[in-house]
Amino acid sequence: MNKSDSWDSVFPFWTVYRSGGFSDTDFVRVCSSAPSLTINESYFDPKYNNKTRDETIFNEVSMLLPGEKINPKFRYLFEPMNEYIGDLRGFALELKQKLKDFYLDVWDSNRPHLFLHSSGYDSRILSGILVELRDEMGKDWVGDIHFRCHQPEGPGFMKIMKREGWKPNQYSNWEGPDYDHYDLGRKDKILNGFISYVSGMNFWRDIVPPEEEKDYICITGLGGGELLSYPACGLGSPNKLKWCGNKVFDKYLNYFPDRGVFTSNWYNKFHDLIIPYLSYSYLSTALKIPERFQRLHKRPLDVVRHELLCSFDMDLLNVPWFKHDYNFKISEERASHMMESWRNSLFYRRYSYRDSIRAVDPLNFRNNSFSARMYGFMTCYDEIMRRRGEMA
């Protein structure tokens, strides 16, 4: 699967930046090539909310709107959809078939795959479908694949892998150090926009080092729960943006402005990114969900995913689900480097006249997402200015 193929097959929830006539998923590359570049200092207000859907922290750089990114033949997804006619079981099985069809369309048996798996329902659905394809198409079709999880979800993940019959060398749980567990806070790990630096967490570097990531195709279950459980829980966007006439897609799109930036990091990092729940084939059915299916089976599981899980021969339902939890402990040495990087950065030197910038504490990211975003932005700001020859 090449990125041109994924562009045609998957709704590009990853962020696409634009300056003039040039657009790219790489924020640094777009900003570096902009004829001029000035910061919108409104972003230095921790309470600031962007005024438009395409706005970025740079005045000359914007983000493409969903309607500009979508493959034109799928624009109908923005319109009100005719509800699915049939029972819950039939709806779940159709979703499952669409996911399976997407795998078959994009799978590259000659490329190694890294599946960022959790103990959650979305991951086990996607890996369960791969089991069925492994049995139908053969192990050679699957090829080289490794499933990776992290604590505290490891025990549930291990049970899922054993029930699915993967070989022990095909899956593992990240056992990182007590401190600097996800290798966060390094200035040389440039992030992709105005994004919290904790989004740069890495829990696979022992099996896929950074210099080899471009050889791998990454698989993630991002989007499954957001699409089905959000309507079931009645959750919408805090800012109540309306982007289309489709009620379910409204909520989905409103969820993704920030998560799209997060996804872009992976999209740029690996050879390619497989996100089955964002595929047009899956969305074309999922967005037909009738209101009678938008309810919970038992929190946090909605009735649709429950029914989908029941369709597997292996018991993927009765494995404990764990909430995400991350070890973000920073060592004293890393903390010292982070503070030095922040204070000596060109970004800080240029904008520390603002009280909010002087008050930034990169180590206070748990209680202050603004601090984490500013530190993350600093990593790409200095790189942008280095490329523009403006480091003085």
Phi, psi and omega in degrees: 000118175268162182295332176294326178291317182294328178298322181282334189260339189232137174299123185284079176288343172295150186283135174245121182263154183218138171219115186064232180265003184255130177228148184194158175281348182269107182300315183296318181295317180295313182294324181295331183265356181295136180303322175220160186209117177227146183273141169276101188288358171300332179292347177278357173269116183303339182263005185288135172244133184302145186276333179231159185288341184255007187285144170235179181290340175262133182297329185269359183238133179233170175254141176294139177284159181307319181293339178274338183266334189290143171302124188308326183288353178250017179298339179298342178296339178279350184263162175304136184257146171290128184296151176298134177255118181146184183268173184298318180300314180297321179296314180297319181291326177293319176300316180299318180294322178296321177295318179295317179299322180295315176306313183297326181289323191250351188293134177244101184294343183268356180252139174289143181244137174247116181259111177278097191256154174232189172268007185282172185289322182296317180296316184290332174295312183293319178288328176297321177294323176297326176299313180297321178290324176300318181287328182278317188261340181102157182295330180294329178296317179296314179074211183279114180220143175223131178261129183231134178232178176219164179292153003270018186270359185305311182301315178296317178301315180299320178297318179299314181298319180292320179293331180275352174078026176282151179288148182306330180278001179261358180211154180197161178250135181294124178241074183279179180291163179296323180244153184053041188303317182253014175059046184269159170087009177275130181294332181284352174269087188286130181265169194255059177124201181275081191220144180299137183293342178290347175288350178272014183301142182229122179233031179223006190291343177283338179252332176228092180295157184308323183288349180252357184300326181293349176274344189257149168260127182263139177242135178219150179269015181305133173106336184297307180292324181298321184285320186262321183278333179298310176298324181296325180273351181075024182269140176231197179274138177301328182267002172057032177294142175242116185251344181200178182273355182271116187298319181290318181292328175308308183295322181295311181296321180294336179283337195261358177305312179284316182295335176295322176296320178298314179297325180299327178301314179291320182300322180278337186281318187260170176302319175197170185230125177255118179233084188302326182288348177257005181290147179299324181298318179289315182298326183297336174263315185300326182285356175269007185302124178281158183299332181292342176265355183269071180210161181273142168280306175197122185309130010259022187260126177275167186291331182291310180293328175300314180294322179296318179295327180291346183279350181274145177293322177283151182276094179262358184273318188266053172240128183305141176259133181246141173291150176297140177210133187237139175271101182254028180295130181253129179289161178298321180295315179295319179299319179296317178296321181295314180295322178294317179298320181293310184292330182265001183288152174298322180302313181294318181298325182280328191238011180287357173291345176275131182303319183295329179284319177297331183277352182298130174238100184303337183275356181258037187288337181294322184254359186215089181294335178298316178300317181293323179291319181294320177294317178298318180294324179303322183299321181274331178300312181295324178292320178300313182290329175297316180292331180275357180073032185240033184279353181290000000 
